[in-house]
Amino acid sequence: MFEPLYTADEMRAAEQGHDVDTMMERAGRGVADAVLQRYPDAGHIAAICGKGANGGDGRIALRVLAEAGRKTSEGLADADVVIDALFGTGFAGTPRPDAAALIEQLNGLDAPVVAVDVPSGVDASTGEVNGVAVDADLTVTMHARKVGLVVAPGRFHAGEVEVADIGLEHADTQHRLVTDEILRLVPRRHEGDTKYTAGSVLVVGGSPGMTGALALAAEAAFRADAGYVAVAVPKESMSVVETLLIEAVKVPRERVDELAERASALAIGPGLGRGDDERALVRRLLGESSLPAVVDADALFELEPLDWPAPRVLTPHSAELSRLIGEDSSWVDAHRLTALGRAVERFRCVVLLKGPDTLVGAPGEGVLVCDAGTAALATAGTGDVLTGVLGSFLAKRMDAREAAAAAAVAHGRAAVLAPHQVGLIASDVIESLPFALG
């Protein structure tokens, strides 16, 4: 269900008590084996090796490759494959000018690049990149994946990631990668269930001109196996919503409290609007309702921390999170773990930061990383689909943190299972949800 993701400190702790030379020999052989398997026709393999253990791994890899009959060197001219062994997991900060020049030279080559442990310039513990970083085609990482290989922007430099066994035991780590196995935690309908006990979701949103967002969230909640979905919208939207949704109950927003009595979770925000009345409604529902709630889109606008009486899951993208913590969205993109931590600390609830490396944080817990999706999800409305899925899982009384992670995995898996990737739209993801969960 969860794969360990190691920081630099956690790797150092895992290596304690083990023979350094033995570990380096295994690491170097792991890199060499990956090069031979991935690039069997490469006749000349070069490496850039630093002064530390990472450089030692690279030199051992060159020795093993030479023993296998390949031409090897630490010069880049005419190389068919280049091994990046400049920095290791202990690197943090900005590369010095001479190292930065080497990295830029590497990135300018036509030959594929294989990084040892992490691409040089990437912070293994955070994924942050200050300055330049190697753009690897393949990263051979030792023992287990590092945080910086799956959290952006580091993940964009890692290429394909292969793990090499160097003989260490796995230990508990602060951050973990979520696998498809988490979907086993999602309750299924069973004999004796009613439409209410199977999960009853109330979606609040759908202002005029934005009814599609609400419809996507409601349909996604149904496809994520909720038994009952109701929507509360302004009176002006009722006629449009009636044509968009068949199975859901539709009522004017003035009856939201009446609908909440039958619900087991709230989904607030899709197409809600940002007027004074809408913001007051968000504050009241979140401040008074004892139902768990997913808070997305317009419901995040000018949201302030409250002493909430039930679990709340905020689901911002980077621009929305930047407003919540008072930073630019570019800063959030560059410091995703730190930004998430600040939001969790401020709102004292579960926060899901959307992205190709969807991050789930919670007070007092490590971060869960979900990377089950596809670039095709970068299209309008998929965030509303995620809101509906998460609303369904909360309605099934899942733990809020686990529900958020499971929703991200189901959402990404549904996109991957869609019949086409080019031209994928949000409703395609909805149609694939039963297969993702099945």
Sine and cosine of phi, psi and omega as CSV:
sin_phi,cos_phi,sin_psi,cos_psi,sin_omega,cos_omega
0.00,0.00,-0.59,0.81,0.01,-1.00
-0.72,-0.69,0.74,-0.68,0.11,-0.99
-0.98,-0.19,0.65,-0.76,0.03,-1.00
-0.93,0.37,0.61,-0.79,0.14,-0.99
-0.85,-0.52,0.85,-0.53,-0.15,-0.99
-0.99,-0.13,0.65,-0.76,0.24,-0.97
-1.00,0.03,0.12,-0.99,0.03,-1.00
-0.88,0.48,-0.68,0.73,0.00,-1.00
-0.90,0.44,-0.64,0.77,-0.01,-1.00
-0.93,0.38,-0.57,0.82,0.08,-1.00
-0.92,0.39,-0.67,0.75,0.03,-1.00
-0.87,0.50,-0.65,0.76,0.03,-1.00
-0.91,0.41,-0.63,0.78,-0.01,-1.00
-0.92,0.40,-0.48,0.88,-0.04,-1.00
-0.99,0.11,-0.22,0.98,-0.03,-1.00
-0.86,0.50,0.71,-0.70,0.03,-1.00
1.00,0.07,-0.02,1.00,0.02,-1.00
-0.96,-0.27,0.52,-0.85,-0.02,-1.00
-0.94,0.35,0.84,-0.55,-0.08,-1.00
-0.89,0.45,-0.71,0.71,-0.04,-1.00
-0.88,0.48,-0.65,0.76,0.02,-1.00
-0.90,0.43,-0.69,0.72,0.01,-1.00
-0.89,0.46,-0.68,0.74,-0.01,-1.00
-0.91,0.42,-0.64,0.77,0.04,-1.00
-0.87,0.49,-0.70,0.71,0.03,-1.00
-0.90,0.43,-0.64,0.77,0.00,-1.00
-0.90,0.43,-0.74,0.67,0.00,-1.00
-0.87,0.49,-0.67,0.74,0.04,-1.00
-0.91,0.42,-0.59,0.80,0.04,-1.00
-0.88,0.48,-0.66,0.75,0.03,-1.00
-0.92,0.40,-0.73,0.68,-0.01,-1.00
-0.87,0.49,-0.69,0.72,0.01,-1.00
-0.87,0.49,-0.66,0.75,0.01,-1.00
-0.90,0.43,-0.64,0.77,0.02,-1.00
-0.90,0.43,-0.70,0.71,-0.01,-1.00
-0.90,0.44,-0.62,0.78,-0.02,-1.00
-0.96,0.28,-0.68,0.73,-0.08,-1.00
-0.98,0.19,-0.55,0.84,-0.06,-1.00
-0.78,-0.63,0.92,0.39,-0.11,-0.99
-0.90,0.43,-0.38,0.93,-0.04,-1.00
-1.00,-0.07,0.02,1.00,-0.01,-1.00
-0.95,0.32,0.88,-0.48,-0.02,-1.00
-1.00,-0.01,-0.52,0.85,-0.04,-1.00
-0.84,-0.54,0.89,-0.45,0.01,-1.00
-0.90,-0.44,0.82,-0.57,0.01,-1.00
-0.94,-0.34,0.26,-0.97,0.03,-1.00
-0.56,-0.83,0.57,-0.82,0.21,-0.98
-0.96,-0.27,0.90,-0.44,-0.12,-0.99
-0.89,-0.45,0.77,-0.64,0.08,-1.00
-0.99,0.14,-0.15,-0.99,-0.09,-1.00
-1.00,0.03,-0.27,0.96,-0.10,-1.00
-1.00,-0.04,-0.32,-0.95,-0.04,-1.00
-0.89,0.46,-0.56,0.83,0.02,-1.00
-0.88,0.47,-0.68,0.73,0.08,-1.00
-0.89,0.45,-0.60,0.80,0.07,-1.00
-0.88,0.47,-0.66,0.76,0.07,-1.00
-0.86,0.51,-0.68,0.74,-0.01,-1.00
-0.90,0.44,-0.65,0.76,-0.01,-1.00
-0.93,0.38,-0.62,0.79,0.07,-1.00
-0.90,0.43,-0.64,0.77,0.04,-1.00
-0.87,0.50,-0.66,0.75,0.04,-1.00
-0.89,0.46,-0.64,0.76,0.01,-1.00
-0.89,0.46,-0.71,0.71,-0.01,-1.00
-0.91,0.42,-0.64,0.77,0.02,-1.00
-0.91,0.41,-0.62,0.79,0.06,-1.00
-0.90,0.44,-0.65,0.76,0.05,-1.00
-0.88,0.47,-0.45,0.89,0.02,-1.00
-1.00,0.07,0.09,1.00,0.09,-1.00
1.00,-0.06,0.20,0.98,0.02,-1.00
-1.00,-0.06,0.55,-0.84,0.15,-0.99
-0.96,0.28,0.74,-0.68,-0.02,-1.00
-0.75,-0.66,0.43,-0.91,0.02,-1.00
-0.26,-0.97,0.21,-0.98,0.16,-0.99
-0.95,-0.32,0.39,0.92,0.16,-0.99
-0.91,-0.40,0.51,-0.86,-0.18,-0.98
-1.00,-0.05,-0.19,0.98,-0.11,-0.99
-0.89,0.47,0.79,-0.62,0.11,-0.99
0.90,0.44,0.33,0.95,0.02,-1.00
-0.96,0.29,0.63,-0.78,0.09,-1.00
-1.00,0.10,-0.51,0.86,0.05,-1.00
-0.61,-0.79,0.61,-0.79,0.03,-1.00
-0.85,-0.53,0.74,-0.68,0.06,-1.00
-0.99,-0.11,0.81,-0.59,0.07,-1.00
-1.00,-0.06,0.97,-0.24,0.04,-1.00
-0.81,-0.59,0.64,0.77,-0.07,-1.00
-0.98,0.19,-0.82,0.57,0.03,-1.00
-0.88,-0.47,0.32,-0.95,0.05,-1.00
-0.87,-0.50,-0.39,-0.92,-0.05,-1.00
-0.93,0.36,-0.30,0.95,-0.01,-1.00
-0.99,0.16,-0.07,1.00,-0.04,-1.00
-0.95,0.31,0.66,-0.75,0.15,-0.99
-0.47,-0.88,0.47,-0.88,0.04,-1.00
0.98,-0.18,-0.54,-0.84,-0.08,-1.00
-0.91,-0.42,0.74,-0.67,0.04,-1.00
-0.87,0.49,0.61,-0.79,0.09,-1.00
-0.91,0.42,0.31,-0.95,-0.07,-1.00
-0.82,0.58,-0.66,0.75,-0.02,-1.00
-0.92,0.39,-0.64,0.77,0.05,-1.00
-0.93,0.37,-0.64,0.77,0.03,-1.00
-0.87,0.49,-0.63,0.78,0.02,-1.00
-0.90,0.43,-0.64,0.76,0.06,-1.00
-0.89,0.45,-0.68,0.74,0.01,-1.00
-0.89,0.46,-0.69,0.72,0.02,-1.00
-0.90,0.43,-0.58,0.81,0.07,-1.00
-0.90,0.44,-0.70,0.72,0.06,-1.00
-0.84,0.54,-0.72,0.69,-0.06,-1.00
-0.93,0.38,-0.32,0.95,0.01,-1.00
-1.00,0.02,-0.07,1.00,-0.03,-1.00
-0.98,0.20,0.44,-0.90,0.12,-0.99
-0.99,0.13,-0.37,0.93,-0.05,-1.00
-0.95,0.31,0.56,-0.83,0.10,-1.00
-0.91,0.42,0.50,-0.87,-0.04,-1.00
-0.90,-0.44,0.76,-0.65,0.07,-1.00
-0.93,-0.36,0.90,-0.44,-0.01,-1.00
-1.00,0.03,0.61,-0.79,0.06,-1.00
-1.00,-0.07,0.91,-0.42,0.03,-1.00
0.96,0.28,-0.89,0.45,0.11,-0.99
-0.58,-0.81,0.51,-0.86,0.09,-1.00
-0.87,0.49,0.71,-0.70,-0.04,-1.00
-0.87,0.49,0.74,-0.67,-0.06,-1.00
0.97,-0.23,-0.24,0.97,0.04,-1.00
-1.00,-0.09,0.74,-0.68,0.10,-1.00
-0.97,0.24,0.91,-0.42,-0.08,-1.00
-0.89,0.46,-0.43,0.90,-0.10,-0.99
-1.00,0.02,-0.30,0.95,-0.10,-0.99
-0.74,-0.68,-0.37,0.93,-0.13,-0.99
0.99,0.12,0.02,1.00,-0.03,-1.00
-0.96,0.28,0.51,-0.86,0.03,-1.00
-0.76,-0.65,0.91,-0.42,0.04,-1.00
-0.94,-0.35,0.97,-0.26,-0.08,-1.00
0.98,-0.18,-0.78,-0.62,-0.04,-1.00
-0.94,-0.35,0.37,-0.93,0.06,-1.00
-0.55,-0.83,0.47,-0.88,0.02,-1.00
-0.91,0.40,0.70,-0.72,0.13,-0.99
-1.00,-0.09,1.00,-0.08,-0.08,-1.00
-1.00,0.08,0.53,-0.84,0.16,-0.99
-1.00,0.07,-0.50,0.86,0.01,-1.00
-0.57,-0.82,0.68,-0.73,0.14,-0.99
-0.88,-0.47,0.82,-0.57,0.09,-1.00
-0.98,-0.19,0.95,-0.31,-0.09,-1.00
-0.95,-0.30,0.56,-0.83,-0.14,-0.99
-1.00,0.00,0.73,-0.68,0.12,-0.99
0.97,0.24,-0.80,0.61,-0.02,-1.00
-0.27,-0.96,0.21,-0.98,0.03,-1.00
-0.92,0.40,0.54,-0.84,0.09,-1.00
-0.99,-0.12,0.46,-0.89,0.00,-1.00
-0.80,0.60,-0.70,0.72,-0.09,-1.00
-0.92,0.39,-0.19,0.98,0.04,-1.00
-1.00,0.07,-0.26,0.96,-0.04,-1.00
-0.87,-0.49,-0.25,0.97,0.03,-1.00
-0.98,-0.18,0.75,-0.66,0.02,-1.00
-0.93,0.36,0.48,-0.87,0.04,1.00
-0.99,0.13,-0.11,0.99,-0.04,-1.00
-0.83,0.56,-0.61,0.79,-0.04,-1.00
-0.87,0.49,-0.47,0.88,-0.01,-1.00
-0.97,0.25,-0.20,0.98,0.02,-1.00
-0.98,-0.18,-0.19,0.98,-0.19,-0.98
-0.99,0.13,-0.39,0.92,-0.13,-0.99
0.89,0.45,-0.53,-0.84,0.07,-1.00
-0.97,0.24,0.60,-0.80,-0.05,-1.00
-0.91,-0.41,0.77,-0.64,0.06,-1.00
-0.84,-0.55,0.70,-0.71,-0.03,-1.00
-0.99,-0.16,0.77,-0.64,0.04,-1.00
-0.97,-0.26,0.74,-0.68,0.01,-1.00
-0.99,0.17,0.84,-0.54,0.06,-1.00
-0.88,-0.47,0.32,0.95,0.15,-0.99
1.00,0.06,0.40,0.92,0.01,-1.00
-0.98,-0.19,0.41,-0.91,0.09,-1.00
-1.00,0.03,0.55,-0.84,0.04,-1.00
-0.98,0.20,0.59,-0.81,0.02,-1.00
-0.80,-0.60,0.19,-0.98,0.07,-1.00
-0.92,0.40,0.68,-0.74,0.05,-1.00
-0.84,-0.55,0.40,-0.92,-0.04,-1.00
-0.94,0.35,-0.64,0.77,-0.03,-1.00
-0.93,-0.36,0.53,-0.85,-0.05,-1.00
-0.63,-0.77,0.52,-0.85,0.05,-1.00
-1.00,-0.03,0.76,-0.65,-0.06,-1.00
-1.00,0.03,0.73,-0.68,0.04,-1.00
-0.96,-0.26,0.13,-0.99,0.01,-1.00
-0.86,0.50,-0.35,0.94,-0.04,-1.00
-0.87,0.50,-0.36,0.93,-0.02,-1.00
-0.90,0.44,-0.38,0.93,-0.01,-1.00
-0.92,0.39,-0.25,0.97,0.09,-1.00
-0.93,0.37,-0.30,0.95,0.02,-1.00
-0.98,0.17,-0.25,0.97,-0.05,-1.00
-0.96,0.27,0.87,-0.49,-0.01,-1.00
-0.88,0.48,0.67,-0.74,0.07,-1.00
-0.98,-0.20,0.41,-0.91,0.09,-1.00
-0.90,0.44,0.63,-0.78,0.01,-1.00
-0.71,-0.70,0.22,-0.98,-0.03,-1.00
-0.85,0.53,0.75,-0.66,-0.04,-1.00
0.97,-0.23,-0.24,0.97,0.05,-1.00
-0.93,0.36,0.50,-0.87,0.23,-0.97
-0.93,-0.36,0.09,-1.00,0.01,-1.00
-0.88,0.47,-0.42,0.91,0.01,-1.00
-0.99,0.13,-0.69,0.72,-0.03,-1.00
-0.95,0.31,-0.34,0.94,0.06,-1.00
-0.97,0.25,-0.12,0.99,0.01,-1.00
0.86,-0.51,0.91,-0.42,-0.04,-1.00
-0.89,-0.46,0.88,-0.47,-0.11,-0.99
-0.92,-0.40,0.73,-0.69,0.13,-0.99
-0.94,-0.34,0.88,-0.47,0.01,-1.00
-0.98,-0.20,0.80,-0.61,-0.04,-1.00
-0.90,-0.44,0.87,-0.50,-0.01,-1.00
0.19,-0.98,-0.63,-0.77,0.17,-0.98
0.93,0.36,0.67,0.74,0.09,-1.00
-0.92,0.38,0.35,-0.94,-0.02,-1.00
-0.78,0.62,0.71,-0.70,-0.03,-1.00
1.00,0.04,-0.18,0.98,-0.03,-1.00
-0.75,-0.66,0.44,0.90,-0.04,-1.00
-0.94,0.34,-0.40,0.92,0.00,-1.00
-0.88,0.47,-0.62,0.79,0.00,-1.00
-0.88,0.47,-0.70,0.72,0.02,-1.00
-0.90,0.43,-0.67,0.74,-0.01,-1.00
-0.89,0.45,-0.65,0.76,0.03,-1.00
-0.88,0.47,-0.69,0.72,0.00,-1.00
-0.90,0.44,-0.68,0.74,-0.02,-1.00
-0.91,0.41,-0.71,0.71,0.00,-1.00
-0.90,0.43,-0.62,0.78,0.02,-1.00
-0.90,0.43,-0.62,0.79,0.03,-1.00
-0.88,0.47,-0.67,0.74,0.06,-1.00
-0.89,0.45,-0.73,0.68,-0.04,-1.00
-0.93,0.37,-0.33,0.94,0.10,-1.00
-1.00,0.04,0.27,0.96,0.20,-0.98
1.00,0.07,0.27,0.96,0.16,-0.99
-0.92,0.40,0.56,-0.83,-0.01,-1.00
-1.00,0.03,-0.38,0.92,-0.09,-1.00
-0.53,-0.85,0.76,-0.65,0.05,-1.00
-0.74,-0.68,0.76,-0.65,0.09,-1.00
-0.83,-0.56,0.46,-0.89,0.02,-1.00
-0.79,-0.62,0.64,-0.77,0.05,-1.00
-0.90,-0.44,0.88,-0.48,-0.09,-1.00
-0.71,-0.70,0.29,-0.96,0.10,-1.00
-0.88,0.47,0.45,-0.89,0.00,-1.00
-0.83,0.56,-0.57,0.82,-0.04,-1.00
-0.91,0.42,-0.34,0.94,-0.03,-1.00
-1.00,-0.09,-0.16,0.99,-0.16,-0.99
-0.85,0.53,-0.71,0.71,-0.08,-1.00
-0.91,0.42,-0.59,0.80,0.01,-1.00
-0.94,0.34,-0.70,0.71,-0.03,-1.00
-0.90,0.43,-0.56,0.83,0.05,-1.00
-0.86,0.51,-0.55,0.84,-0.01,-1.00
-0.99,0.11,-0.40,0.91,-0.05,-1.00
-0.99,0.10,-0.55,0.83,-0.12,-0.99
-0.87,-0.49,0.74,-0.67,0.02,-1.00
-0.99,-0.17,-0.81,0.58,-0.15,-0.99
-0.97,0.22,-0.46,0.89,-0.10,-0.99
-0.97,0.23,0.53,-0.85,0.15,-0.99
-0.98,0.18,0.74,-0.67,-0.05,-1.00
-0.89,-0.46,0.80,-0.60,0.03,-1.00
-0.64,-0.77,0.40,-0.92,0.09,-1.00
-0.89,0.45,0.46,-0.89,-0.09,-1.00
-0.88,0.48,-0.40,0.92,0.01,-1.00
-0.89,0.46,-0.33,0.95,-0.02,-1.00
-0.99,-0.16,0.32,0.95,-0.09,-1.00
-0.87,0.50,-0.62,0.79,-0.01,-1.00
-0.91,0.41,-0.59,0.81,0.04,-1.00
-0.90,0.43,-0.68,0.73,0.02,-1.00
-0.92,0.40,-0.59,0.81,-0.03,-1.00
-0.88,0.47,-0.44,0.90,0.00,-1.00
-0.91,0.42,-0.45,0.89,0.00,-1.00
-0.99,-0.14,-0.13,0.99,-0.08,-1.00
-1.00,0.02,0.38,-0.93,0.15,-0.99
-0.90,-0.43,-0.02,1.00,0.11,-0.99
-0.30,-0.95,0.42,-0.91,0.04,-1.00
-0.93,-0.38,0.56,-0.83,0.18,-0.98
-0.79,-0.61,0.95,-0.31,-0.17,-0.99
-0.91,-0.43,0.80,-0.60,0.16,-0.99
0.71,-0.70,-0.57,0.82,-0.09,-1.00
-0.88,0.47,0.92,-0.39,-0.01,-1.00
0.92,0.40,0.41,0.91,-0.11,-0.99
-0.93,0.36,-0.67,0.74,-0.17,-0.99
0.99,-0.14,0.31,-0.95,-0.11,-0.99
-0.85,-0.52,0.35,0.94,0.01,-1.00
-0.95,0.31,0.12,-0.99,-0.01,-1.00
-0.86,0.51,-0.67,0.74,-0.02,-1.00
-0.90,0.44,-0.66,0.75,-0.01,-1.00
-0.91,0.41,-0.67,0.74,0.00,-1.00
-0.91,0.40,-0.59,0.81,0.05,-1.00
-0.91,0.41,-0.62,0.79,0.02,-1.00
-0.90,0.43,-0.68,0.74,0.02,-1.00
-0.87,0.49,-0.74,0.67,0.00,-1.00
-0.86,0.51,-0.67,0.74,-0.04,-1.00
-0.93,0.37,-0.74,0.68,-0.02,-1.00
-0.89,0.46,-0.71,0.70,-0.03,-1.00
-0.95,0.33,-0.53,0.85,-0.04,-1.00
-0.99,0.15,-0.36,0.93,-0.11,-0.99
-0.90,-0.44,-0.51,0.86,-0.13,-0.99
-0.96,0.28,0.66,-0.75,0.06,-1.00
-1.00,0.00,0.12,0.99,0.02,-1.00
-1.00,0.03,0.59,-0.81,0.14,-0.99
-0.91,0.42,0.49,-0.87,-0.10,-0.99
-0.61,-0.79,0.63,-0.78,0.22,-0.98
-0.99,-0.17,0.74,-0.67,-0.12,-0.99
-0.87,-0.49,0.89,-0.46,-0.13,-0.99
-0.65,-0.76,0.24,-0.97,0.20,-0.98
0.80,0.60,-0.82,-0.57,-0.09,-1.00
-0.90,0.44,-0.40,0.92,0.03,-1.00
-0.93,0.37,-0.29,0.96,0.04,-1.00
-1.00,0.09,-0.21,0.98,-0.08,-1.00
-0.92,0.39,0.85,-0.53,-0.02,-1.00
0.81,0.58,0.51,0.86,0.05,-1.00
-0.93,0.37,0.68,-0.73,0.03,-1.00
-0.88,-0.48,0.53,-0.85,0.02,-1.00
-0.88,0.47,0.62,-0.79,0.06,-1.00
-0.70,-0.71,0.22,-0.98,0.12,-0.99
-1.00,0.07,0.99,0.16,-0.14,-0.99
-0.96,0.29,0.64,-0.77,-0.07,-1.00
-1.00,0.09,-0.03,1.00,-0.05,-1.00
-0.46,-0.89,0.22,-0.98,-0.01,-1.00
-0.85,0.52,0.67,-0.74,0.07,-1.00
-0.80,-0.60,0.69,-0.72,0.06,-1.00
-0.85,-0.53,0.92,-0.40,0.06,-1.00
-1.00,0.01,0.69,-0.73,-0.08,-1.00
-0.80,-0.60,0.91,0.43,-0.03,-1.00
-0.99,0.13,0.43,-0.90,0.34,-0.94
-1.00,0.01,0.00,-1.00,-0.17,-0.98
-0.88,0.47,-0.60,0.80,0.00,-1.00
-0.93,0.38,-0.64,0.77,0.03,-1.00
-0.93,0.37,-0.64,0.77,0.02,-1.00
-0.91,0.41,-0.58,0.81,-0.01,-1.00
-0.88,0.48,-0.62,0.79,0.03,-1.00
-0.94,0.34,-0.56,0.83,-0.02,-1.00
-0.93,0.36,-0.48,0.88,-0.05,-1.00
-0.91,-0.41,0.07,1.00,0.09,-1.00
0.96,0.27,0.62,0.78,0.04,-1.00
-0.78,-0.63,0.23,-0.97,0.12,-0.99
-0.97,0.26,0.47,-0.88,0.01,-1.00
-0.90,0.43,-0.51,0.86,0.04,-1.00
-0.91,0.42,-0.56,0.83,0.05,-1.00
-0.92,0.39,-0.67,0.74,0.03,-1.00
-0.88,0.48,-0.69,0.72,0.00,-1.00
-0.88,0.48,-0.53,0.85,-0.04,-1.00
-1.00,0.08,-0.31,0.95,-0.09,-1.00
-0.68,-0.73,0.85,0.52,-0.19,-0.98
-0.90,0.44,-0.68,0.73,0.00,-1.00
-0.90,0.43,-0.69,0.72,0.01,-1.00
-0.90,0.44,-0.69,0.73,0.00,-1.00
-0.88,0.47,-0.70,0.72,0.04,-1.00
-0.87,0.49,-0.71,0.71,0.00,-1.00
-0.87,0.50,-0.62,0.78,0.02,-1.00
-0.92,0.39,-0.61,0.79,0.03,-1.00
-0.93,0.38,-0.67,0.74,0.04,-1.00
-0.88,0.48,-0.69,0.73,-0.01,-1.00
-0.91,0.42,-0.61,0.79,-0.04,-1.00
-0.96,0.29,-0.68,0.73,-0.12,-0.99
-0.99,-0.15,-0.18,0.98,0.07,-1.00
0.80,0.60,0.73,0.68,0.03,-1.00
-0.47,-0.89,0.02,-1.00,0.07,-1.00
-0.95,0.32,0.72,-0.70,0.07,-1.00
-0.80,-0.60,0.79,-0.61,0.07,-1.00
-0.94,-0.34,0.92,-0.40,0.03,-1.00
-1.00,-0.08,0.91,-0.40,-0.08,-1.00
-0.94,0.34,0.38,-0.92,0.05,-1.00
0.46,-0.89,0.06,-1.00,0.06,-1.00
-0.88,0.47,-0.39,0.92,0.12,-0.99
-0.91,-0.42,0.92,0.40,-0.02,-1.00
-0.82,0.58,0.79,-0.61,-0.07,-1.00
-0.93,-0.38,0.71,-0.71,0.04,-1.00
-0.87,-0.49,0.88,-0.47,0.03,-1.00
-0.88,-0.47,0.43,-0.90,0.02,-1.00
-0.49,-0.87,0.46,-0.89,-0.01,-1.00
-0.83,0.56,0.79,-0.62,0.05,-1.00
0.96,0.27,0.17,0.99,-0.05,-1.00
-0.84,-0.54,0.41,-0.91,0.14,-0.99
-0.96,0.29,0.16,-0.99,-0.06,-1.00
-1.00,0.03,0.69,-0.72,0.14,-0.99
-0.99,-0.14,0.75,-0.66,-0.02,-1.00
-0.93,-0.36,0.79,-0.61,-0.02,-1.00
-0.88,-0.48,0.90,-0.44,0.00,-1.00
-0.80,-0.60,0.67,0.74,-0.08,-1.00
-0.99,0.11,-0.06,1.00,-0.17,-0.99
-1.00,0.00,-0.34,-0.94,-0.06,-1.00
-0.57,-0.82,0.43,-0.90,0.02,-1.00
-0.87,0.49,-0.35,0.94,0.01,-1.00
-0.90,0.43,-0.28,0.96,0.02,-1.00
-0.95,0.32,-0.15,0.99,0.02,-1.00
-0.98,0.21,0.94,0.35,0.01,-1.00
-0.51,-0.86,0.45,-0.89,-0.11,-0.99
-0.86,0.51,0.68,-0.73,0.12,-0.99
0.99,-0.12,-0.26,0.97,-0.04,-1.00
-0.93,0.36,-0.47,0.88,0.09,-1.00
-0.91,0.42,-0.59,0.81,0.05,-1.00
-0.92,0.39,-0.58,0.81,0.07,-1.00
-0.89,0.46,-0.71,0.70,0.03,-1.00
-0.86,0.51,-0.65,0.76,0.03,-1.00
-0.85,0.52,-0.69,0.73,0.01,-1.00
-0.92,0.40,-0.65,0.76,0.03,-1.00
-0.89,0.46,-0.73,0.68,0.00,-1.00
-0.90,0.43,-0.62,0.78,0.07,-1.00
-0.86,0.51,-0.66,0.75,0.04,-1.00
-0.89,0.46,-0.70,0.71,-0.04,-1.00
-0.92,0.38,-0.61,0.80,0.09,-1.00
-0.91,0.42,-0.61,0.79,0.01,-1.00
-0.91,0.41,-0.43,0.90,0.07,-1.00
-0.99,0.10,0.15,0.99,0.10,-1.00
0.93,0.37,0.54,0.84,0.14,-0.99
-0.96,0.29,0.46,-0.89,0.19,-0.98
-0.82,0.57,0.67,-0.74,-0.15,-0.99
-0.88,0.48,-0.68,0.74,-0.01,-1.00
-0.92,0.40,-0.70,0.71,0.01,-1.00
-0.93,0.37,-0.59,0.81,0.04,-1.00
-0.89,0.46,-0.66,0.75,0.00,-1.00
-0.90,0.44,-0.71,0.70,0.00,-1.00
-0.91,0.41,-0.68,0.74,0.00,-1.00
-0.90,0.43,-0.62,0.78,0.02,-1.00
-0.90,0.43,-0.66,0.75,0.03,-1.00
-0.89,0.46,-0.66,0.75,0.01,-1.00
-0.93,0.37,-0.71,0.71,0.01,-1.00
-0.88,0.47,-0.67,0.74,0.01,-1.00
-0.88,0.48,-0.75,0.66,0.00,-1.00
-0.92,0.39,-0.66,0.75,0.00,-1.00
-0.90,0.44,-0.64,0.77,0.03,-1.00
-0.89,0.46,-0.63,0.78,0.04,-1.00
-0.90,0.43,-0.67,0.74,0.02,-1.00
-0.90,0.44,-0.58,0.81,-0.05,-1.00
-0.99,0.11,-0.11,0.99,0.03,-1.00
-0.87,0.49,0.51,-0.86,-0.11,-0.99
-0.91,0.42,-0.30,0.95,0.04,-1.00
-0.53,-0.85,0.50,-0.87,0.02,-1.00
-0.98,-0.20,-0.66,0.75,0.07,-1.00
-0.95,0.30,0.81,-0.58,-0.03,-1.00
0.99,0.16,0.24,0.97,0.06,-1.00
-0.85,0.53,0.70,-0.71,0.11,-0.99
-0.83,-0.56,0.23,-0.97,-0.14,-0.99
-0.84,0.54,-0.62,0.78,-0.03,-1.00
-0.92,0.39,-0.42,0.91,0.10,-0.99
-0.90,0.45,-0.63,0.77,0.02,-1.00
-0.90,0.43,-0.66,0.75,0.03,-1.00
-0.86,0.51,-0.71,0.71,-0.04,-1.00
-0.90,0.43,-0.43,0.90,-0.03,-1.00
-1.00,0.01,-0.15,0.99,-0.07,-1.00
-0.85,0.53,-0.68,0.73,0.01,-1.00
-0.87,0.49,-0.55,0.84,0.03,-1.00
-0.95,0.30,-0.58,0.82,0.03,-1.00
-0.91,0.41,-0.56,0.83,-0.05,-1.00
-1.00,-0.03,-0.27,0.96,-0.16,-0.99
-0.97,0.24,0.00,0.00,0.00,0.00
